[in-house]
Amino acid sequence: MNIRETIIDLGKKAKIASQEMRLIKNKEKNLALENLIKNINLNSEQIITANDKDVELALKKNLSSPLINRLKISSNNIKNLTKSINEIITQPDPIGITLEKWSQPNGLKFKKITIPLGVLGVIYESRPNVTVDASCISLKSGNSIILRGGSDSFNTSQILVKIISNSFNDVGIPKNIVQMIPFADRESVDHLLNMTNYVDVIIPRGGKSLIEKIKSTSKIPVIKHLEGICHVYVDFEANINIAKKIILNSKLRRPEICGATETLLIDERIKDRAIDLLLPLYDQGCEIRGDDFVKSLNNNFKKAKEIDWSTEYLEKILSVKVVNGVEGAINHINEYSSGHTDCIVTENEDTFQKFYNNIDSAIILKNASTQFADGGEFGFGAEIGISTDKLHVRGPVGAKHLTSFKYIVHGDGHERP
């Protein structure tokens, strides 16, 4: 079969699997997830060996360090994967929940009940952990899934899909609940985006160019995970010691993730404390790009360009600006934010409320690191991405968000007059 025929065949199988999944109970889903944990641990060396091949190829292609960091899987990463699966197991079944029920004066009884979305198409780049997270969340929410991993993580994703499929099938989960497109070229994406007869939702995770291409060409509804241009604003009524910790963690805990802070905004009333906020970052190798005032603080700080305020660095670079209070912070964020995650550090609740009410991002934090923008930290077990959309879901996308609903109407011989 050629690429198009292969993709259509995957779609047909996924559609059948999604229909069969309607009969699978939560106990069976959890048994499959437990089996997956066991098999990931049994095959950890095989996973790491496949990943080593991907990393070696990435180094030969001179991929950026953030991409390589996302690509790597170590024994510690495997522990985190199995931890996430355990957390998904503890989540309640999101299917079959009665969201609302009511009666009409004529005696008709109504219920609104959660159902799976159906078939998910997940497109991602050098993030092999998405292979596991997406598959497990899809299973928990009763959906089938077609994965299209990037060429950079191809070897790792292939071995993971094999382990996942075997683990699920061995305990009676329908075949083809998890499938992976066996091609890494962009033509396969084009075909997937046109499979309106088989795929219900597309979920992309990747760079800005990939997301924009999918958004502009997909004939299927998209839950998009756009770039994370995240901000921390330090108010003049902030606790400076708290601010230092939050800034350091927000930027440097893992600079390559979408929840990493890319821009720091400082109230001009505390600009004399700006160097105290920046030196801990600089001492740990973070490049500072600032406005004229910030640049004047240290000869090694660089002058920020206009493009810096709208750049997702994903590495140890931070743009820094002094602003005119919370109004200045709000104006800057509303101009440059990607609608992902923004934080204010302040002890004034009224100031926080003003910040919250005037910034339209998916996640607003008060006195906490932007790196808490994560499904696991929200108590969702894991995430399939962080949506910067408003329809159908916003923020971390867990199993309970990959559902729709339908109505049940009970009558007793009712006829409409």
N, C-alpha and C positions, 0 to 999 in steps of 0.2 A: 504493500500500500504506500502511496505517496503521503506527504505531510498532511494535506487536507483530509484525505480519507482516514488517516490515523486519528486525527483530532475528532472527526465526526464519530468514529467508532468508540473513542473514549467517552464522548458525550452521551451516546446511546446507552452504554454500560452504566455510566454514572446516573442517568435518569432512572433506569431500572433499579439500581441499588438504593436510590433515594426513596423510591416507592416501597421497597422491602423494609427500609429502616423504620417505617411508620409502626411496625409491629414489635420493634425491639424495646424492651423495658430498661429502666435505669440500672437495675441489678446486672443485666447482661452487658450494658455499656461499661460499667465499672469493672466487671470481671475482665473485659478486653483491655482496659487501661492498666489494670494490675498485671496482666500477662505481658503487656508492652514494657512496663518497668523492669520486669524480670529479664526479658530478652535484650533490652538495651544494656543492662548490666552484664549479661553473659557475652554480649558481642561488642563490648566497649573498645577492645583492642582493634577489632576490625573497623569500627567507626573511625577511630583516631588514625589508623593507617590510610583509609580513604581520604580523610581530611588532610593528612600530610601531603598527599598527591596534589590536592587542590591548592594548598598553600604554596607548594613548590612551583606550580604553574603560575600562580599569581605573582610570585616574586620575579619569575622570569619575564613576566609581562609588565613589570614595574608598576603594579597597581599601588595606589596610595596606601599609606599606613592605616588610615581609618577603615578602608575596605578590608584590608588584611586582618585587622583586629576583629572585625565582624565575622570574618570567615573562619577564624580559628576555633577548633573544638579541642579542649583539654579534658583531663579526667575531672577537673572541677566543673567545667561546663556540663559534663554528663550528669554530675550530681545535681546541678541546678535544673537540668531537663527533667530528671525523675522527680525532683521536688515539685516542679510545676504540675506534673501529671498527678502526683498525689493530691495536690490542692484542687485540681479539677475533679478528682474522684469525690472529694468532700462536698463539692457544690451540689445543690439540689437539682433535680431534673428540671430543665427549663421548659419541657414539653408537656402539654396537657394541663397547664395551670389555668384555672378560671380567673380571668382578669376582672371581669364584671359579670353581674347577673341582676336581672330585674324583671318585673312583670308589667304588662300593660293593662289598662282598665278592662279590655276585652277578654282578659284571661290568658293571653299568649305569654309564654315564659321564654326569656332570652338569656343566653350565655355567650360570653366572648372568651375563647380558649386558644392558648398558644399552640402553634404548629411550627415545624421546621420550614426554613426558606426553600429547601429543595437541593439544588446543585450549586456549589460554590466553585468559582474559578479563581484561584489565588496565584498571583504573579509576583515574584520576588527576585531579588538579586542575590548578593553574596551574604545571605543570612541562613545557613543551614538549620539553625534552631527553629526557624519558621516552619520547616517541614514537619517537625514534631508538634509544635504548639498548635499549628493550624489543623493538623489531622485530628488531634485529641479534642480540640474545641468543636470541630465539625462533628465528630462522633457523638460527643456529649449533647449537642443540640439537634441530633437526629438528621444531619445533612450528609450528603456525599460530597466529595471534593476532588477537583482536578488541579494538580499542582504543576506550576511551570517555574522551576527554579532557574537561576541564571547559570551561565556557562562556568562562572568562577567557582560555584559550589556543586557542580554537577556530580562528581564522584561521591561526595558526602551525602548529597540528597538521595542519590540512587540507592545506596546501601541502607539509608534510614527508611525509605519507602518500602523496601523489601522486608525489613524487620517489622515495620508497622503493619503491613498487609498480612504477613504471616501470623503476627500476634493476634490480630483481630479475627482473621478467618479461622484460626485454631479453636476459638471458643464460640463459633457459630455466628459471628457478625457477617452480614451479606458480602459476597465477593464484590470487588470493584468499588467499595465504599471510599477507598483512597487510591487514586491513580496519579501517575506522574507522566507528563508529556516527555517522550524520549528524545526530544530535539532541543537544542539550546539556541537556535537561531530565531530571529525576530519574526520570521514568516509564521511560525507556530502561534505566536501571540496574535497575529492578525486573524488567523482562522478561529482561534478561541473566542475573540471578541465579537465574532459574527454568529456564534452558535445560539441564536435566540430560541431555538426549539428545545434545547437541552440544558442550557446554563441559566440560572436565575439571577445570580449576582456575581460581579467581578470585584475582587478585593486586591488592589495592587500595593506592594510595598517596595519602594526603591527610590532612586534619585528623581529630581524634579522633571527631567526630560522624559523619563519613563512614564511618570504619572500624567504629565500633560498629554503625551501621545495617546495613552489609554483613554483619558477623559474625552479627548476630541474625536476618537475613532470608534469607541465601543458602542455597539447597538444594544448592549445589555446594561442595566443599571449598575453604577459603580459606587462602592463605598471607598472613598479615596483617603489615603494616608499621605498628606502632603508634607513638605519639609517642616522641620521644627526650628523656626527662628524664635527661640524662647528668650524672655527677658527677666532680669531681676531689677527691681527698683528699690533703692534704699532711701527711705524717707528721713526727714530731719528728726523725727521722733522714734527712730529705730534704736534698738539696743545694738551698739556697734559690735560687741563680742558675738552676738547671735548672727549679725549680718556677715561677719568674717567667715563663720562656719558655713553658713548657707551658700555664700558665693563660691567658696572653695569646693564644696561638695557638688554644687550645681554645675560647675564648669569641669572639674578635674576628676570626679569619681570615675566616670567613663565618658570622655569627650566625644566619642564616636557615635553615641546614641542620639535619637531624635529629641530626647528630653533634656539634653545638655544645654545649658545657658550659652547663648551666643553674644548677647549684649547686656552690659551692666549700665544702669542709669542711676546717677547719684544726685540727690537734692543739693542745689547750690548752697543751701544754708549750712551744709556740713562738708563742703568741698575741702576744708582744711584737714578732714579725716580721710580723704580719698586715698592718699598714699598708704595709710594703714590698711585699707581694704584691698589694695592692689599688690602690695609687696609679697604677701603669702602666695599669691598666684605666680608672680614673677619668679620667686625663689624656687618654685617647682617646675620651671621651664615653660610657663605660659607666656606667649607673646601678647603684649598689650598694644592695641591700636586705639588711640584716643583723639578727642577733640583738642583744640589748641591748649586749653588749660591742663588736661591730662598729660599731653605730650611734654609740657614744661616741667612736670614733676620728676622726670628721669630721662637722661639722655638716651637710654636704650628703649624707651617707649617710642612707638611709631605713630605718625599722623594718620588718622583714619580717613579713608576716602568715602565718597558717597555710597559706593557699592558695598562697603563693609556693613552698613546698617541693614542690608537685606541679604546678607550672606550667611548660609548655614555652613560653618567651617568644619564641624565634626572632628576637630583636632584642637591642640592646645593653642588656640588663638581666641582672644576676647576683644570685642569692640566696646569702648567705654565713653560715656557722655555725661556731662553735667547738665541737669535740666532744672527748669523753674518750677520746683515743687511737684506735687502729684498731678497738677494740670499739664505740666510739661511732659511728665512721664506718659500720661494718657495720650497726649497728642502724638508723641514719638511712636508709641506702641501701635496705635491705630493706623499710623502711616506705614509701618514696616512689618508688623507682626504677620505670621502665617496662620494665626488663629489656633495655635497648638496649645502652648502653656506659658503663662506669665505669673510672676511672683512679686509681691510687695513685702518689704520688711518694715514693719511699723508697730508701735505700741498703741496707736490711736485707732480705735474701732471705726470712728466716723470717716477717717481717711481711707481705711480699708474699704468701707462701703462705697465710697466715691470711686475708688479704683475698680472695684467689682462691678458696679453699675454701668461704668463707662467703657469697659473693655470687653470685646465680644470674642473671647477665646474659649476653647473647649474646656480648659482647666485653669482655674485661678487659685493661687496658693497665697496664704498669709503665713509668713515666718516659717517656711519649709522649702527644702530644696526642690528645684524643678525636676530632678531626677526621680521624684515620686510619681511622675507621669508614666505609669506602668500598670498593666492589668493585674499583675500579681500583687502589687502594693495596694491596689484598690480592693483586693479581696476576691478578684475574679478567677484566681488560679493561674491564668495566663491570658495572653491577648493574641488576637490575630492581626492586630494593628491598632493605631490610634487615629480615629477618624477626625478629620477637620471639616467634615460635612455637617449639615444639620439634619439631613434626611438620609438614611433611615435611622442612623445612630450617630452619636457624637462622643468623642473621648475614647478611652480604652474599649476595645470591642472583645467582649468575652462570650462564652457560650450562650448566655441568656439574651444576648443582643442579636444572635443569628436566628431569630424566630420571627414569624408573622403571626397571624391569628385568623380564626374563622368563627362564624356565629352558629350556634345551635338554637333553633326556635322550636319549642314544644307547644303543640296545640291539641285540641280535643274535638276534631271535626270542624275547626274554624273555617268559615268562608268570609271573604272580604265583601262587605256590602257595596 
